[in-house]
Amino acid sequence: MNHAEPLTVRPAGPCRVSLQDCFAHTDLAWRLDHVPDRAACRGVFFNMLDERAAELGPEVQRQYREFFKLYRFLPFKLYPVKDYLTRIVAVAQCHFGAEGIYRGLFELQAAAFPAWRRTLLGRTTFAVLGNDFDALLRGIERAYATGTPTNHTTFQVTRAAPNRYAVRFGSEYLYIEHAMTGALAGVARGCGYEPAFEVQLDDPFNGTVHLHLQERKAEGSP
């Protein structure tokens, strides 16, 4: 599976959040029943989602804020993953349309990494690690090991060969094959690579993403 071309055009029609459409076109309702109540992630991700909604257009952000009411969170406090999962699916549905939710999850998460780079923590990290994909991936692995992004996910990296990696997700309640591959794509693209993916799921919440990195061609090159 490879998401090479970003989907940026919203289908014709009014932009509005519809959980009915989200439930009809995804397994969100099932996931919400199976995600543990204690599973949580940091408020910074909620804040970045609001910023991403603004980048998609003022109407998307307006719909998002009107529907969810609360949209600013304490960056380092833990909040329920069920809430974040509902919100990211809703933003994808609002902008990309009901039929494009899964592709929208990929694009939203791919854009999360550039947004994180602009934060104080992100700027500090890049000042130390630069654009070294391997170093960044190992840094993400260490962050998960200490429970920094979430209190539930395990993230393990294996380098199978030059420019080939296997990333193992455990207890990951966002969509591994859509949202988390998008997150990895954002890191790879930020380091000058275009990734190809093969996803092997054990079940909806556990699986391995295999990455093959290719250097991105300069614009105008053959």
GULO-896898 format. One record per residue (C-alpha): residue number from 1; residue in three letters; chain; x, y, z. Coordinates in nm, 4 decimals. Example, Ala and Ser with C-alpha at 12.3 -4.5 7.8 and 13.67 -1.06 7.14 Angstrom:
<pt doti="1" fike="Ala" lotor="A" px="1.2300" py="-0.4500" pz="0.7800"/>
<pt doti="2" fike="Ser" lotor="A" px="1.3670" py="-0.1060" pz="0.7140"/>
end
This chain:
<pt doti="1" fike="Met" lotor="A" px="0.0000" py="0.0000" pz="0.0000"/>
<pt doti="2" fike="Asn" lotor="A" px="0.1404" py="0.3368" pz="-0.0976"/>
<pt doti="3" fike="His" lotor="A" px="-0.0272" py="0.6754" pz="-0.0564"/>
<pt doti="4" fike="Ala" lotor="A" px="0.1828" py="0.8658" pz="-0.3048"/>
<pt doti="5" fike="Glu" lotor="A" px="-0.0492" py="1.1465" pz="-0.4059"/>
<pt doti="6" fike="Pro" lotor="A" px="-0.2058" py="1.3616" pz="-0.1343"/>
<pt doti="7" fike="Leu" lotor="A" px="-0.5815" py="1.4010" pz="-0.1501"/>
<pt doti="8" fike="Thr" lotor="A" px="-0.6448" py="1.7705" pz="-0.0975"/>
<pt doti="9" fike="Val" lotor="A" px="-0.9722" py="1.8467" pz="-0.2776"/>
<pt doti="10" fike="Arg" lotor="A" px="-1.2906" py="1.8158" pz="-0.0775"/>
<pt doti="11" fike="Pro" lotor="A" px="-1.5919" py="1.6696" pz="-0.2599"/>
<pt doti="12" fike="Ala" lotor="A" px="-1.8553" py="1.9192" pz="-0.3678"/>
<pt doti="13" fike="Gly" lotor="A" px="-2.1180" py="2.0045" pz="-0.1096"/>
<pt doti="14" fike="Pro" lotor="A" px="-2.1356" py="2.1691" pz="0.2318"/>
<pt doti="15" fike="Cys" lotor="A" px="-1.8587" py="2.0993" pz="0.4818"/>
<pt doti="16" fike="Arg" lotor="A" px="-2.0100" py="1.9650" pz="0.8032"/>
<pt doti="17" fike="Val" lotor="A" px="-1.9196" py="1.7168" pz="1.0723"/>
<pt doti="18" fike="Ser" lotor="A" px="-2.1481" py="1.4130" pz="1.0664"/>
<pt doti="19" fike="Leu" lotor="A" px="-2.0814" py="1.1300" pz="1.3099"/>
<pt doti="20" fike="Gln" lotor="A" px="-2.3540" py="0.9372" pz="1.1301"/>
<pt doti="21" fike="Asp" lotor="A" px="-2.1424" py="0.9454" pz="0.8145"/>
<pt doti="22" fike="Cys" lotor="A" px="-1.8331" py="0.8524" pz="1.0167"/>
<pt doti="23" fike="Phe" lotor="A" px="-2.0071" py="0.5488" pz="1.1651"/>
<pt doti="24" fike="Ala" lotor="A" px="-2.1528" py="0.4459" pz="0.8281"/>
<pt doti="25" fike="His" lotor="A" px="-1.8224" py="0.4569" pz="0.6378"/>
<pt doti="26" fike="Thr" lotor="A" px="-1.5730" py="0.3335" pz="0.9004"/>
<pt doti="27" fike="Asp" lotor="A" px="-1.5546" py="0.0950" pz="1.1950"/>
<pt doti="28" fike="Leu" lotor="A" px="-1.5350" py="0.3904" pz="1.4364"/>
<pt doti="29" fike="Ala" lotor="A" px="-1.8340" py="0.2744" pz="1.6441"/>
<pt doti="30" fike="Trp" lotor="A" px="-1.6739" py="-0.0686" pz="1.6883"/>
<pt doti="31" fike="Arg" lotor="A" px="-1.3398" py="0.0864" pz="1.7812"/>
<pt doti="32" fike="Leu" lotor="A" px="-1.4919" py="0.3139" pz="2.0411"/>
<pt doti="33" fike="Asp" lotor="A" px="-1.6460" py="0.0065" pz="2.2051"/>
<pt doti="34" fike="His" lotor="A" px="-1.3089" py="-0.1714" pz="2.2147"/>
<pt doti="35" fike="Val" lotor="A" px="-1.0677" py="0.1070" pz="2.3126"/>
<pt doti="36" fike="Pro" lotor="A" px="-0.9982" py="0.0945" pz="2.6880"/>
<pt doti="37" fike="Asp" lotor="A" px="-1.1232" py="0.3948" pz="2.8808"/>
<pt doti="38" fike="Arg" lotor="A" px="-0.7791" py="0.4445" pz="3.0368"/>
<pt doti="39" fike="Ala" lotor="A" px="-0.6025" py="0.4774" pz="2.6983"/>
<pt doti="40" fike="Ala" lotor="A" px="-0.4887" py="0.8392" pz="2.6594"/>
<pt doti="41" fike="Cys" lotor="A" px="-0.2656" py="1.0672" pz="2.4545"/>
<pt doti="42" fike="Arg" lotor="A" px="-0.1177" py="1.4131" pz="2.5104"/>
<pt doti="43" fike="Gly" lotor="A" px="-0.3143" py="1.7318" pz="2.4634"/>
<pt doti="44" fike="Val" lotor="A" px="-0.0579" py="1.8606" pz="2.2139"/>
<pt doti="45" fike="Phe" lotor="A" px="-0.2038" py="1.6226" pz="1.9555"/>
<pt doti="46" fike="Phe" lotor="A" px="-0.5520" py="1.7639" pz="2.0100"/>
<pt doti="47" fike="Asn" lotor="A" px="-0.4166" py="2.1167" pz="1.9637"/>
<pt doti="48" fike="Met" lotor="A" px="-0.2324" py="2.0168" pz="1.6469"/>
<pt doti="49" fike="Leu" lotor="A" px="-0.5552" py="1.8675" pz="1.5098"/>
<pt doti="50" fike="Asp" lotor="A" px="-0.7324" py="2.2013" pz="1.5574"/>
<pt doti="51" fike="Glu" lotor="A" px="-0.4445" py="2.3727" pz="1.3753"/>
<pt doti="52" fike="Arg" lotor="A" px="-0.4645" py="2.1183" pz="1.0952"/>
<pt doti="53" fike="Ala" lotor="A" px="-0.8379" py="2.1857" pz="1.0623"/>
<pt doti="54" fike="Ala" lotor="A" px="-0.7528" py="2.5550" pz="1.0175"/>
<pt doti="55" fike="Glu" lotor="A" px="-0.5013" py="2.4695" pz="0.7448"/>
<pt doti="56" fike="Leu" lotor="A" px="-0.7708" py="2.2749" pz="0.5610"/>
<pt doti="57" fike="Gly" lotor="A" px="-0.9859" py="2.5876" pz="0.5595"/>
<pt doti="58" fike="Pro" lotor="A" px="-1.1695" py="2.8227" pz="0.7946"/>
<pt doti="59" fike="Glu" lotor="A" px="-1.4982" py="2.6407" pz="0.7381"/>
<pt doti="60" fike="Val" lotor="A" px="-1.3455" py="2.3077" pz="0.8425"/>
<pt doti="61" fike="Gln" lotor="A" px="-1.2112" py="2.4601" pz="1.1621"/>
<pt doti="62" fike="Arg" lotor="A" px="-1.5416" py="2.6353" pz="1.2306"/>
<pt doti="63" fike="Gln" lotor="A" px="-1.7356" py="2.3106" pz="1.1892"/>
<pt doti="64" fike="Tyr" lotor="A" px="-1.4850" py="2.1255" pz="1.4070"/>
<pt doti="65" fike="Arg" lotor="A" px="-1.4978" py="2.3827" pz="1.6855"/>
<pt doti="66" fike="Glu" lotor="A" px="-1.8745" py="2.4168" pz="1.6799"/>
<pt doti="67" fike="Phe" lotor="A" px="-1.9242" py="2.0412" pz="1.6960"/>
<pt doti="68" fike="Phe" lotor="A" px="-1.6733" py="1.9580" pz="1.9693"/>
<pt doti="69" fike="Lys" lotor="A" px="-1.6888" py="2.2894" pz="2.1628"/>
<pt doti="70" fike="Leu" lotor="A" px="-1.3624" py="2.2279" pz="2.3530"/>
<pt doti="71" fike="Tyr" lotor="A" px="-1.0664" py="2.2642" pz="2.1196"/>
<pt doti="72" fike="Arg" lotor="A" px="-0.7683" py="2.3869" pz="2.3276"/>
<pt doti="73" fike="Phe" lotor="A" px="-0.5981" py="2.1456" pz="2.5646"/>
<pt doti="74" fike="Leu" lotor="A" px="-0.3080" py="2.1444" pz="2.8083"/>
<pt doti="75" fike="Pro" lotor="A" px="-0.0218" py="2.0173" pz="2.5878"/>
<pt doti="76" fike="Phe" lotor="A" px="0.1313" py="1.7627" pz="2.8268"/>
<pt doti="77" fike="Lys" lotor="A" px="-0.1848" py="1.6421" pz="2.9993"/>
<pt doti="78" fike="Leu" lotor="A" px="-0.3278" py="1.3042" pz="2.9009"/>
<pt doti="79" fike="Tyr" lotor="A" px="-0.6751" py="1.2961" pz="2.7454"/>
<pt doti="80" fike="Pro" lotor="A" px="-0.8872" py="0.9989" pz="2.6292"/>
<pt doti="81" fike="Val" lotor="A" px="-0.7822" py="0.8416" pz="2.3015"/>
<pt doti="82" fike="Lys" lotor="A" px="-1.1495" py="0.7740" pz="2.2302"/>
<pt doti="83" fike="Asp" lotor="A" px="-1.2002" py="1.1494" pz="2.2073"/>
<pt doti="84" fike="Tyr" lotor="A" px="-0.8982" py="1.2032" pz="1.9806"/>
<pt doti="85" fike="Leu" lotor="A" px="-0.9998" py="0.9121" pz="1.7578"/>
<pt doti="86" fike="Thr" lotor="A" px="-1.3491" py="1.0550" pz="1.7166"/>
<pt doti="87" fike="Arg" lotor="A" px="-1.2139" py="1.3998" pz="1.6396"/>
<pt doti="88" fike="Ile" lotor="A" px="-0.9599" py="1.2968" pz="1.3762"/>
<pt doti="89" fike="Val" lotor="A" px="-1.2170" py="1.0812" pz="1.1958"/>
<pt doti="90" fike="Ala" lotor="A" px="-1.4630" py="1.3719" pz="1.2064"/>
<pt doti="91" fike="Val" lotor="A" px="-1.2092" py="1.6174" pz="1.0587"/>
<pt doti="92" fike="Ala" lotor="A" px="-1.1286" py="1.3675" pz="0.7842"/>
<pt doti="93" fike="Gln" lotor="A" px="-1.4989" py="1.3239" pz="0.7078"/>
<pt doti="94" fike="Cys" lotor="A" px="-1.5650" py="1.6978" pz="0.7090"/>
<pt doti="95" fike="His" lotor="A" px="-1.2881" py="1.7836" pz="0.4647"/>
<pt doti="96" fike="Phe" lotor="A" px="-1.2325" py="1.4707" pz="0.2565"/>
<pt doti="97" fike="Gly" lotor="A" px="-1.5920" py="1.3481" pz="0.2508"/>
<pt doti="98" fike="Ala" lotor="A" px="-1.7393" py="1.0278" pz="0.3899"/>
<pt doti="99" fike="Glu" lotor="A" px="-1.5899" py="0.8141" pz="0.1114"/>
<pt doti="100" fike="Gly" lotor="A" px="-1.2439" py="0.9643" pz="0.1714"/>
<pt doti="101" fike="Ile" lotor="A" px="-1.2180" py="0.9259" pz="0.5495"/>
<pt doti="102" fike="Tyr" lotor="A" px="-0.9437" py="0.6630" pz="0.5493"/>
<pt doti="103" fike="Arg" lotor="A" px="-0.7327" py="0.8515" pz="0.2974"/>
<pt doti="104" fike="Gly" lotor="A" px="-0.7994" py="1.1650" pz="0.4981"/>
<pt doti="105" fike="Leu" lotor="A" px="-0.6644" py="1.0002" pz="0.8139"/>
<pt doti="106" fike="Phe" lotor="A" px="-0.3415" py="0.9296" pz="0.6278"/>
<pt doti="107" fike="Glu" lotor="A" px="-0.3081" py="1.2890" pz="0.5086"/>
<pt doti="108" fike="Leu" lotor="A" px="-0.3949" py="1.4399" pz="0.8473"/>
<pt doti="109" fike="Gln" lotor="A" px="-0.1312" py="1.2336" pz="1.0231"/>
<pt doti="110" fike="Ala" lotor="A" px="0.1253" py="1.2940" pz="0.7481"/>
<pt doti="111" fike="Ala" lotor="A" px="0.0777" py="1.6671" pz="0.8078"/>
<pt doti="112" fike="Ala" lotor="A" px="0.1098" py="1.6264" pz="1.1852"/>
<pt doti="113" fike="Phe" lotor="A" px="0.4862" py="1.5798" pz="1.1707"/>
<pt doti="114" fike="Pro" lotor="A" px="0.5605" py="1.9085" pz="0.9884"/>
<pt doti="115" fike="Ala" lotor="A" px="0.3293" py="2.0786" pz="1.2384"/>
<pt doti="116" fike="Trp" lotor="A" px="0.5189" py="1.9228" pz="1.5276"/>
<pt doti="117" fike="Arg" lotor="A" px="0.8481" py="2.0441" pz="1.3785"/>
<pt doti="118" fike="Arg" lotor="A" px="0.7220" py="2.3988" pz="1.4231"/>
<pt doti="119" fike="Thr" lotor="A" px="0.6660" py="2.3534" pz="1.7974"/>
<pt doti="120" fike="Leu" lotor="A" px="0.9344" py="2.4414" pz="2.0512"/>
<pt doti="121" fike="Leu" lotor="A" px="0.9983" py="2.0734" pz="2.1254"/>
<pt doti="122" fike="Gly" lotor="A" px="1.0105" py="1.9911" pz="1.7554"/>
<pt doti="123" fike="Arg" lotor="A" px="1.2567" py="2.2689" pz="1.6764"/>
<pt doti="124" fike="Thr" lotor="A" px="1.4770" py="2.1523" pz="1.9619"/>
<pt doti="125" fike="Thr" lotor="A" px="1.4660" py="1.7924" pz="1.8421"/>
<pt doti="126" fike="Phe" lotor="A" px="1.5614" py="1.8848" pz="1.4874"/>
<pt doti="127" fike="Ala" lotor="A" px="1.8410" py="2.1057" pz="1.6109"/>
<pt doti="128" fike="Val" lotor="A" px="1.9909" py="1.7895" pz="1.7632"/>
<pt doti="129" fike="Leu" lotor="A" px="1.8926" py="1.5172" pz="1.5143"/>
<pt doti="130" fike="Gly" lotor="A" px="1.8629" py="1.7140" pz="1.1912"/>
<pt doti="131" fike="Asn" lotor="A" px="1.6961" py="1.5270" pz="0.9035"/>
<pt doti="132" fike="Asp" lotor="A" px="1.8385" py="1.1854" pz="0.9895"/>
<pt doti="133" fike="Phe" lotor="A" px="1.5417" py="0.9498" pz="0.9426"/>
<pt doti="134" fike="Asp" lotor="A" px="1.7003" py="0.6647" pz="1.1367"/>
<pt doti="135" fike="Ala" lotor="A" px="1.7841" py="0.8913" pz="1.4313"/>
<pt doti="136" fike="Leu" lotor="A" px="1.4352" py="1.0415" pz="1.4326"/>
<pt doti="137" fike="Leu" lotor="A" px="1.2708" py="0.6997" pz="1.4209"/>
<pt doti="138" fike="Arg" lotor="A" px="1.4875" py="0.5847" pz="1.7117"/>
<pt doti="139" fike="Gly" lotor="A" px="1.3958" py="0.9011" pz="1.8981"/>
<pt doti="140" fike="Ile" lotor="A" px="1.0270" py="0.8284" pz="1.8459"/>
<pt doti="141" fike="Glu" lotor="A" px="1.0868" py="0.4738" pz="1.9701"/>
<pt doti="142" fike="Arg" lotor="A" px="1.2455" py="0.6079" pz="2.2899"/>
<pt doti="143" fike="Ala" lotor="A" px="0.9588" py="0.8521" pz="2.3379"/>
<pt doti="144" fike="Tyr" lotor="A" px="0.7013" py="0.5724" pz="2.3195"/>
<pt doti="145" fike="Ala" lotor="A" px="0.9088" py="0.3610" pz="2.5572"/>
<pt doti="146" fike="Thr" lotor="A" px="0.8809" py="0.6354" pz="2.8202"/>
<pt doti="147" fike="Gly" lotor="A" px="0.5091" py="0.6935" pz="2.7599"/>
<pt doti="148" fike="Thr" lotor="A" px="0.5567" py="1.0429" pz="2.6215"/>
<pt doti="149" fike="Pro" lotor="A" px="0.3017" py="1.0460" pz="2.3343"/>
<pt doti="150" fike="Thr" lotor="A" px="0.0508" py="0.7987" pz="2.4850"/>
<pt doti="151" fike="Asn" lotor="A" px="0.0101" py="0.5740" pz="2.7868"/>
<pt doti="152" fike="His" lotor="A" px="-0.0721" py="0.2633" pz="2.5870"/>
<pt doti="153" fike="Thr" lotor="A" px="0.1108" py="0.2223" pz="2.2535"/>
<pt doti="154" fike="Thr" lotor="A" px="0.4288" py="0.0227" pz="2.1995"/>
<pt doti="155" fike="Phe" lotor="A" px="0.6489" py="0.1201" pz="1.9041"/>
<pt doti="156" fike="Gln" lotor="A" px="0.9471" py="-0.0922" pz="1.8038"/>
<pt doti="157" fike="Val" lotor="A" px="1.1800" py="-0.0306" pz="1.5101"/>
<pt doti="158" fike="Thr" lotor="A" px="1.3854" py="-0.2840" pz="1.3172"/>
<pt doti="159" fike="Arg" lotor="A" px="1.6154" py="-0.1811" pz="1.0333"/>
<pt doti="160" fike="Ala" lotor="A" px="1.5937" py="-0.4702" pz="0.7883"/>
<pt doti="161" fike="Ala" lotor="A" px="1.8312" py="-0.3231" pz="0.5262"/>
<pt doti="162" fike="Pro" lotor="A" px="1.9496" py="0.0200" pz="0.4105"/>
<pt doti="163" fike="Asn" lotor="A" px="1.6368" py="0.2336" pz="0.3646"/>
<pt doti="164" fike="Arg" lotor="A" px="1.4124" py="-0.0537" pz="0.4762"/>
<pt doti="165" fike="Tyr" lotor="A" px="1.2450" py="-0.0604" pz="0.8165"/>
<pt doti="166" fike="Ala" lotor="A" px="0.9821" py="-0.2560" pz="1.0034"/>
<pt doti="167" fike="Val" lotor="A" px="0.7840" py="-0.0639" pz="1.2642"/>
<pt doti="168" fike="Arg" lotor="A" px="0.5866" py="-0.2742" pz="1.5073"/>
<pt doti="169" fike="Phe" lotor="A" px="0.2804" py="-0.1174" pz="1.6719"/>
<pt doti="170" fike="Gly" lotor="A" px="0.1161" py="-0.2667" pz="1.9784"/>
<pt doti="171" fike="Ser" lotor="A" px="-0.2095" py="-0.1482" pz="2.1372"/>
<pt doti="172" fike="Glu" lotor="A" px="-0.2363" py="0.1310" pz="1.8796"/>
<pt doti="173" fike="Tyr" lotor="A" px="-0.5992" py="0.2403" pz="1.8683"/>
<pt doti="174" fike="Leu" lotor="A" px="-0.5679" py="0.4831" pz="1.5804"/>
<pt doti="175" fike="Tyr" lotor="A" px="-0.5825" py="0.3186" pz="1.2403"/>
<pt doti="176" fike="Ile" lotor="A" px="-0.2389" py="0.1584" pz="1.1888"/>
<pt doti="177" fike="Glu" lotor="A" px="-0.2924" py="0.1072" pz="0.8157"/>
<pt doti="178" fike="His" lotor="A" px="-0.4098" py="0.4651" pz="0.7604"/>
<pt doti="179" fike="Ala" lotor="A" px="-0.3283" py="0.7118" pz="1.0379"/>
<pt doti="180" fike="Met" lotor="A" px="-0.0004" py="0.5615" pz="1.1566"/>
<pt doti="181" fike="Thr" lotor="A" px="0.1348" py="0.4959" pz="0.8079"/>
<pt doti="182" fike="Gly" lotor="A" px="0.0532" py="0.8608" pz="0.7430"/>
<pt doti="183" fike="Ala" lotor="A" px="0.2531" py="0.9635" pz="1.0487"/>
<pt doti="184" fike="Leu" lotor="A" px="0.5517" py="0.7623" pz="0.9267"/>
<pt doti="185" fike="Ala" lotor="A" px="0.5137" py="0.9156" pz="0.5810"/>
<pt doti="186" fike="Gly" lotor="A" px="0.5300" py="1.2620" pz="0.7349"/>
<pt doti="187" fike="Val" lotor="A" px="0.8592" py="1.1784" pz="0.9069"/>
<pt doti="188" fike="Ala" lotor="A" px="1.0041" py="1.0260" pz="0.5886"/>
<pt doti="189" fike="Arg" lotor="A" px="0.9001" py="1.3163" pz="0.3695"/>
<pt doti="190" fike="Gly" lotor="A" px="1.0417" py="1.5612" pz="0.6201"/>
<pt doti="191" fike="Cys" lotor="A" px="1.3768" py="1.3843" pz="0.5773"/>
<pt doti="192" fike="Gly" lotor="A" px="1.3661" py="1.3953" pz="0.1983"/>
<pt doti="193" fike="Tyr" lotor="A" px="1.2280" py="1.0471" pz="0.1280"/>
<pt doti="194" fike="Glu" lotor="A" px="0.9157" py="0.9131" pz="-0.0376"/>
<pt doti="195" fike="Pro" lotor="A" px="0.8037" py="0.5969" pz="0.1436"/>
<pt doti="196" fike="Ala" lotor="A" px="0.6302" py="0.2869" pz="0.0153"/>
<pt doti="197" fike="Phe" lotor="A" px="0.4412" py="0.0745" pz="0.2674"/>
<pt doti="198" fike="Glu" lotor="A" px="0.3347" py="-0.2810" pz="0.3276"/>
<pt doti="199" fike="Val" lotor="A" px="0.1110" py="-0.3253" pz="0.6302"/>
<pt doti="200" fike="Gln" lotor="A" px="0.0611" py="-0.6557" pz="0.8094"/>
<pt doti="201" fike="Leu" lotor="A" px="-0.2047" py="-0.6489" pz="1.0805"/>
<pt doti="202" fike="Asp" lotor="A" px="-0.2438" py="-0.9145" pz="1.3474"/>
<pt doti="203" fike="Asp" lotor="A" px="-0.5699" py="-0.7489" pz="1.4475"/>
<pt doti="204" fike="Pro" lotor="A" px="-0.6987" py="-0.3902" pz="1.4247"/>
<pt doti="205" fike="Phe" lotor="A" px="-0.4764" py="-0.2690" pz="1.7101"/>
<pt doti="206" fike="Asn" lotor="A" px="-0.1535" py="-0.4627" pz="1.6532"/>
<pt doti="207" fike="Gly" lotor="A" px="0.0612" py="-0.4944" pz="1.3453"/>
<pt doti="208" fike="Thr" lotor="A" px="0.3768" py="-0.4127" pz="1.1532"/>
<pt doti="209" fike="Val" lotor="A" px="0.4368" py="-0.1418" pz="0.8945"/>
<pt doti="210" fike="His" lotor="A" px="0.7184" py="-0.2194" pz="0.6501"/>
<pt doti="211" fike="Leu" lotor="A" px="0.8769" py="0.0889" pz="0.4933"/>
<pt doti="212" fike="His" lotor="A" px="1.0919" py="0.1189" pz="0.1838"/>
<pt doti="213" fike="Leu" lotor="A" px="1.2422" py="0.4661" pz="0.1514"/>
<pt doti="214" fike="Gln" lotor="A" px="1.3328" py="0.6243" pz="-0.1804"/>
<pt doti="215" fike="Glu" lotor="A" px="1.4947" py="0.9633" pz="-0.2106"/>
<pt doti="216" fike="Arg" lotor="A" px="1.2520" py="1.2229" pz="-0.3391"/>
<pt doti="217" fike="Lys" lotor="A" px="1.3372" py="1.3584" pz="-0.6809"/>
<pt doti="218" fike="Ala" lotor="A" px="1.4024" py="1.7283" pz="-0.7090"/>
<pt doti="219" fike="Glu" lotor="A" px="1.1199" py="1.9195" pz="-0.8732"/>
<pt doti="220" fike="Gly" lotor="A" px="1.1630" py="1.9168" pz="-1.2502"/>
<pt doti="221" fike="Ser" lotor="A" px="1.4027" py="1.6211" pz="-1.2526"/>
<pt doti="222" fike="Pro" lotor="A" px="1.3234" py="1.3282" pz="-1.4871"/>
end
